Amino acid sequence: MRHEDPDYQVHIGTPSVEDYRRLREVAGLSPKSQEAAEKGLPNTVYAATVRYHADTVAMGRIVGDNGCFYQVVDIAVDPEHQGKGLGKVIVAHLVDFLQAEAPDGAYVSLIADGPAQYLYSKFGFRPVMPESIGMALYVKRPGD
């Protein structure tokens, strides 16, 4: 999927640590430390970013075991570029990858914050409640 505005270019690949941390912060996602980003980003199964001229303004990643389980994470669009369909472009690239590369029966999950559920539902994601609920554990080190 291409964006209709040629100033926005999709790039397949993991965002830089700097772009990743900045986009998470400006998009309102929880911040990640330099150390966490440096450790986590190389484990990306697949990622797409959108650049506006030289600036990375949107991103999304897939993490997982590259076989049985995948999770869609880090869907973030710079607020100055929201409302232009960039989130839809990112998710389309991620789902296209999964449809082409994930084995039959692979389980793909995500956590949909607020109205993002409406975007994800356009790509076939469905709520799992009441049979299942999403749960999380945040690791916090003493002194952090």
C-alpha positions in Angstrom: 0.0 0.0 0.0 1.3 3.4 -0.9 0.3 6.7 0.5 -1.4 9.0 -2.0 0.9 11.9 -1.1 4.4 11.3 -2.7 6.1 13.3 0.1 5.3 10.3 2.4 7.5 7.3 1.6 7.1 3.8 3.2 10.3 2.1 4.2 10.5 -1.5 5.3 12.9 -2.0 8.2 13.3 -1.3 11.9 13.3 2.3 13.0 16.5 3.7 14.5 16.7 3.8 18.3 16.4 7.6 18.2 13.3 7.6 15.9 11.7 4.8 17.9 12.1 6.5 21.2 11.0 9.9 19.8 7.9 8.6 18.0 6.7 6.6 21.0 7.0 9.7 23.2 5.3 12.2 20.8 2.5 9.7 20.0 1.7 9.3 23.7 3.0 5.7 24.1 5.0 4.8 27.2 8.6 5.9 26.9 11.3 3.3 26.5 14.9 3.7 27.7 17.9 3.8 25.4 18.9 0.4 26.8 15.5 -1.2 26.3 15.3 0.1 22.7 18.9 -1.0 21.9 18.1 -4.5 23.2 14.6 -4.9 21.8 14.7 -3.4 18.3 17.1 -6.0 16.9 14.5 -8.7 17.7 12.0 -7.1 15.3 10.4 -9.7 13.0 9.2 -7.1 10.6 8.7 -3.3 10.6 7.6 -0.5 8.5 8.2 3.2 8.8 6.9 6.3 7.0 9.2 9.1 6.2 8.1 12.7 5.3 11.1 14.0 3.4 14.0 13.0 5.7 12.0 12.6 8.9 10.5 9.4 10.2 6.9 10.3 11.1 5.2 6.9 11.6 6.2 3.3 12.5 4.9 -0.1 13.4 6.6 -3.4 14.2 5.9 -7.1 14.6 7.7 -9.1 17.3 7.4 -12.8 18.1 8.8 -16.2 17.5 8.5 -16.0 13.7 6.3 -19.1 13.6 3.6 -19.7 16.2 3.1 -16.3 17.8 3.3 -12.7 16.6 2.4 -9.4 18.3 1.8 -6.1 16.5 3.4 -3.3 18.6 4.6 0.3 18.4 2.0 1.7 16.0 2.9 5.4 16.4 2.3 8.4 14.2 3.7 11.8 14.9 0.8 14.1 15.9 1.8 16.6 13.3 1.1 13.9 10.7 -2.0 12.2 12.1 -5.2 12.1 10.2 -3.5 11.4 6.9 -4.0 7.7 6.9 -0.4 6.8 7.9 -1.5 4.4 10.6 -3.6 2.6 8.1 -0.6 2.4 5.7 1.6 1.0 8.4 -0.9 -1.6 9.6 -1.6 -2.7 6.0 2.1 -3.4 5.5 2.3 -5.4 8.7 -0.8 -7.5 7.9 0.5 -8.0 4.3 3.7 -9.4 5.7 1.8 -11.7 8.1 -0.5 -13.0 5.4 2.5 -13.8 3.2 5.0 -15.1 5.7 3.3 -16.4 8.9 2.5 -20.1 8.9 -1.0 -21.4 8.8 -2.5 -21.2 12.3 -0.2 -18.5 13.6 -1.7 -16.4 16.4 -1.3 -12.6 16.0 -2.2 -10.4 18.9 -2.1 -6.7 19.7 -3.4 -4.3 22.4 -5.7 -1.7 20.9 -5.7 1.6 22.8 -9.0 3.6 22.6 -10.3 4.2 19.1 -7.4 2.3 17.5 -9.6 -0.8 17.7 -11.6 0.6 14.8 -8.5 0.8 12.6 -7.4 -2.7 13.5 -10.8 -4.2 13.0 -10.6 -3.1 9.3 -7.7 -5.6 9.0 -9.5 -8.5 10.6 -8.5 -8.1 14.2 -11.3 -9.0 16.6 -11.8 -8.6 20.4 -11.0 -11.8 22.3 -13.2 -10.9 25.3 -14.9 -12.4 27.2 -13.1 -15.7 26.5 -9.7 -14.0 27.0 -8.5 -10.7 28.4 -5.3 -8.8 27.8 -2.9 -8.7 30.7 0.4 -7.0 31.3 3.4 -7.0 33.6 5.6 -3.9 33.7 9.1 -4.6 35.0 10.4 -1.9 37.3 13.9 -1.9 38.7 14.6 -0.4 42.1 15.8 3.1 41.7 14.2 3.6 38.3 
